[in-house]
Amino acid sequence: MMRAPLVNFRRLQVAAPWPLVWTVTFFILLARLVVLLVGIAVTAVRHWRAWPAVALVLLAVDVHRSHGWWPHVLVLIVVAASAGMWWWRSRESFERLVVLRGLSWWRRLWVYRRQWHEVMSLCGLVKKYDGGEKLPELLSVRCSYATDEVVLRMPRGQNPEAYHKAARDLAYSFGTRHCRVFSGRRQAPPARSGSLAWILRRVDAIRFRDRPRQVWLVLIRRDPLTRIVKPLPVPARPDFTALPLGTREDLAVYCLRLLATHVLIGGATRMGKGSVIWSLLRALAAGIRSGLVRVWAIDPKGGMELSIGRPLFSRYVDDDWTRMADMLDDAVTRMRARQRVLRGKVRVHTPTVDEPLIVIVIDELATLLAFLPDSDIRSRIAQSLGMLLSQGAGLGVLVVAATQDPRKEVVSVRDFFPTRIALGLTERGHVDLLLGDGARDRGALADQIPLSAKGVAYVLLDGQPEPARVRFSYISDDVIREMAATFPAPAEVQPEPVNTPTPTPAPAAVKARSNGNGRHTYRPTAPKQAAPLLPSSLLHALDLDATPNGGDPR
Ligand SMILES: Nc1ncnc2c1ncn2[C@@H]1O[C@H](COP(=O)(O)OP(=O)(O)OP(=O)(O)O)[C@@H](O)[C@H]1O
């Protein structure tokens, strides 16, 4: 190349700095090359799952060059035959490991990756910054037969609320009707055992660490809850932390945690409150037979719901308001006795056959608290229930109650139920009353559950603020009769008086009354002086209830 000067006046010549130009060009090209290589390396590491596929393609091309098509045909026949055999012998594992993985891969590429930018922009989830766009990052897609679970990382400046608000837009944009948004991981780390468990647990601690910037979208492709859920098998020994009651919309089994909690079931008439109660009793059935669980049932509707399973109940009343009040008083007495024994030793009672878990099932709570004609009995019931709800959970005396109307005027003790289940409701406002403020905005559309979807409900799963949709198993009358015949409760043994001396309550604080059997039941008439005290909010609720005539006690 001719070395022409850069500037060439007659008197002044400046030589072109070619060495400098070449050196700078060389370094620029080198930097580009390094960036390219690093990019390739990062992509290769990120998509390490594609390596076997790439290797296979290269091998196939090579084999085709040297041997033609027939080895491919042979391999295809062998693969198809093996897949058929696998599917035949173990359909579940084949579907999980092959079909669903293939589906996840395909939907990730075709449905989500292809439309991601457009959908995120149109749903208002893209942030603008420094002249550019910050997009939520698609991390993974996992399909089940009914749902797609999409995990994304939010750009900075967003929180999961934005996704809750955009949930319906997201659902329709991706061609589904429902999208649930979860701000936390949906699966707990697996339980590890064996000699390598300690290493695996450490790995899990990293893998399952809290990732606040990730959001889980569950898009419902097919509604699996349109089908009736068959009765689930009765667990050989009830696990009170996970009683199987139905199916979740991601097809996992829905398990209720009944340890140290009371359960309120809300639902319009004929929406399946009974199926929740019977599913729960079925899950407890083995414990009922062994005496580990005692179910005391109150059916204020004259036995229309519960009488069919009478042998399952240690105690049962359906026709006499006074006996219902007596039963609740007895439960308070049992609870107080336990309290004296356990005080200072444990904080949560562990059920045993001698000191069983007492589950008080009330089919229509509103009848007892609001519509019962006798105001004396009504206030007795309200006070006993208040005591049980405020103190019984840790002492193994639990209340499971159903109501059609969750308003406070009707169910004054509503707030004392930590676990709530919302079946189909008639009014939009009832959803937040049952499941807590903002539950409807977070996706609990219980007022939109169609009349045909009996037994479908919204529940809060452990540790997740977002409600999940479930369907409780349908327990027909025949199944109830069979359960009652197979798992009858042993005869109720009245507990021995507790050794600890019982402090004689002050007459002003506790009034003893005979229940007709010669036994005396606890009856707090001045709960402000009885120990331990009722919470003031509950007292207020009870006072209101006890004085229906605008605070004019009779
Ligand atoms: N989980 C379920 N799956 C399918 N159908 C159900 C389910 N639960 C209830 N049903 C149907 O709905 C009807 C009403 O159910 P259920 O008596 O349990 O409702 P409920 O809410 O307790 O009614 P009520 O308000 O009269 O007490 C049942 O006869 C049954 O046919």
The ligand as a Gaussian input file, in Angstrom:
#p B3LYP/6-31G(d) Opt

LIG

0 1
 N      -67.751000     -31.626000      45.951000
 C      -68.863000     -31.785000      45.246000
 N      -68.788000     -32.210000      43.981000
 C      -69.913000     -32.360000      43.260000
 N      -71.158000     -32.125000      43.718000
 C      -71.300000     -31.727000      44.961000
 C      -70.157000     -31.527000      45.797000
 N      -70.590000     -31.117000      46.984000
 C      -71.916000     -31.051000      46.898000
 N      -72.354000     -31.416000      45.699000
 C      -73.743000     -31.447000      45.236000
 O      -74.380000     -30.285000      45.719000
 C      -75.513000     -30.608000      46.515000
 C      -75.528000     -29.699000      47.734000
 O      -74.422000     -30.044000      48.517000
 P      -74.376000     -29.746000      50.063000
 O      -75.581000     -30.252000      50.747000
 O      -73.066000     -30.233000      50.548000
 O      -74.417000     -28.182000      50.031000
 P      -74.532000     -27.232000      51.262000
 O      -73.812000     -25.987000      50.906000
 O      -74.106000     -27.934000      52.508000
 O      -76.083000     -26.988000      51.287000
 P      -76.915000     -26.297000      52.463000
 O      -76.749000     -24.836000      52.297000
 O      -78.310000     -26.779000      52.197000
 O      -76.351000     -26.805000      53.746000
 C      -75.339000     -32.072000      46.883000
 O      -76.575000     -32.729000      46.906000
 C      -74.485000     -32.644000      45.805000
 O      -75.292000     -33.176000      44.777000

